[in-house]
Amino acid sequence: MEKKDIQAICRDMGASGVSEIRVSELEFSGEIRDLCKANACGRYGSNYTCPPFVGELEELMEKAKNFQDIVVWQNVYPLEDSFDIEGMFSSQEHHNAMTLKIAKEIYAKKGRDKALILSAGGCTLCKTCNMKVNEPCRYPEDALVSLEAYGINVASLAKSAGMKYIAGENTVTYFSGAFI
């Protein structure tokens, strides 16, 4: 499966934008993980796909850097206003559901050892992550880890990919990527 095939899958699934860049162009930063630690999104320590449970930053960065390219896709969603938290969460769930479909297709054709799919924010498959009740993940094959958990500066990623990180007033934009 080539980059153009992955881009076609993303477009066919309705991604607002698709691009590709070299992994060497990504900005990895411990400061991004510090935002996780500060619990900026509310999932730190309460989701298996988020820090600290997802793994050490250095290990994750090295894993990502073992790939040469990343196909990036984005979705831009309208919001009622800049305080539309419900709209932001439902948009993220839609984006991550699309990303899971894309991931399943890529993994089926390429194999899990030949690709790495990262999404927006922590996994949202379950209303309550089993981590909170000290039970194993219900969907370990489907749970997606975020770009941010790998220390990737998504604003910088968007710029390198020629995409807008902020797409306009009363919108929210989410990004995912397939490392290949």
C-alpha positions, 0 to 999 in steps of 0.5 A, spaced: 500 500 500 503 506 497 502 513 500 497 515 494 492 509 496 492 511 503 490 518 501 485 516 497 482 512 502 482 518 507 479 522 501 473 517 500 472 517 507 470 524 507 477 527 510 477 535 509 484 535 507 489 530 506 497 531 505 504 527 506 510 530 509 517 526 512 517 524 519 523 528 519 519 534 518 515 533 525 516 537 531 517 532 537 516 536 544 516 534 551 512 540 552 506 537 548 506 531 553 507 537 559 500 539 556 497 532 557 500 532 564 497 538 566 490 535 564 488 540 559 483 535 555 481 532 562 484 525 560 490 524 563 491 518 568 484 516 566 485 513 559 489 507 557 491 511 550 493 517 554 499 519 559 502 516 563 499 509 561 501 510 553 508 509 555 514 513 556 515 519 551 522 517 548 520 510 547 514 513 543 518 518 539 523 513 537 517 508 535 514 514 530 521 516 528 522 509 525 517 511 519 519 515 513 513 518 512 506 520 515 500 521 511 496 527 515 488 528 514 484 533 517 477 534 518 474 541 520 467 542 523 462 547 524 461 549 531 455 554 534 460 558 537 467 558 541 464 555 547 460 549 544 464 544 548 459 539 546 460 540 538 467 539 540 467 533 543 462 530 538 466 532 532 472 529 535 468 522 536 466 523 529 473 524 527 476 518 531 471 514 528 473 515 521 480 515 523 479 508 526 476 506 519 482 508 516 486 505 520 483 498 520 483 498 512 491 500 512 492 495 518 489 490 514 493 491 507 499 493 510 500 490 517 500 493 524 508 492 524 508 496 517 504 502 519 502 506 525 496 510 526 495 516 531 489 520 532 486 526 535 486 526 543 485 520 547 481 514 545 473 515 545 471 508 544 468 507 551 464 512 555 468 510 561 475 507 560 476 501 563 482 504 566 478 507 571 475 501 574 482 497 573 479 492 568 483 491 561 481 495 555 475 493 552 478 494 545 485 494 545 486 493 537 481 499 536 484 504 541 487 509 538 493 513 541 493 521 540 499 525 536 500 529 542 501 523 546 507 522 542 509 529 543 507 531 536 506 539 536 500 538 531 500 546 530 507 545 527 504 538 523 499 542 520 503 548 517 508 543 515 503 539 511 500 545 508 494 545 512 490 550 517 490 548 524 485 554 525 480 554 520 476 560 522 471 562 527 466 557 530 470 551 527 474 546 530 479 542 526 482 535 528 488 531 525 490 524 524 496 521 521 498 514 518 506 513 519 508 509 513 
